[in-house]
Amino acid sequence: MTNPVSLLYFRTAAVLLIVGMLFGIYMSASGNHAAAGAHAHLNLIGFVVMSVYGIFFGLNPGKSTGRLPKILWALNTIAAVVMFPALALLLNGYAGLEPLVAAASFLALGGACLFAVLLFQPAAA
Ligand code: HEM
């Protein structure tokens, strides 16, 4: 049976990839590439990083139990979902959104730190 934690990460990654690709198609069609950085970060944090976490939990079911994997999922999901619109608007001239982009960046960083904690934690007996 598929690891439910891994499946949660991959389901989220698939949804965010579709949004990221749709935005890429919108940029191509409109000729406005100003928010390419927002598109890139949605695809990279929302799809690539999320999928790497999902692969890890699929390969290491012993590490996918408890609260930490769910907290990591929430941090990375909120980071991607908040960063994308805020960065897209920031790159289109809405300078006031910078603090929100910064906050989302620190959520993504917090997720990466939590991932490191999970990796360095000794295996449960
Ligand atoms: C339907 C699929 C996609 C379309 C139509 C698309 C379209 C675009 C467009 C129009 C740009 C701006 C290019 C420029 O201004 O030079 C761009 C940039 C970029 N895309 Fe995509 N993209 C797609 C999927 C992806 C995926 C899956 C990833 C990563 C996993 C990705 C990562 C990037 C990166 C890193 C940049 C450069 C951002 C920058 O220069 O600031 N794209 N894409």
Boltz pocket constraint, residues with backbone or C-beta under 6 A from the ligand:
constraints:
  - pocket:
      binder: B
      contacts: [[A, 20], [A, 21], [A, 22], [A, 23], [A, 24], [A, 25], [A, 27], [A, 28], [A, 33], [A, 36], [A, 37], [A, 39], [A, 40], [A, 43], [A, 44], [A, 47], [A, 48]]
      max_distance: 6.0
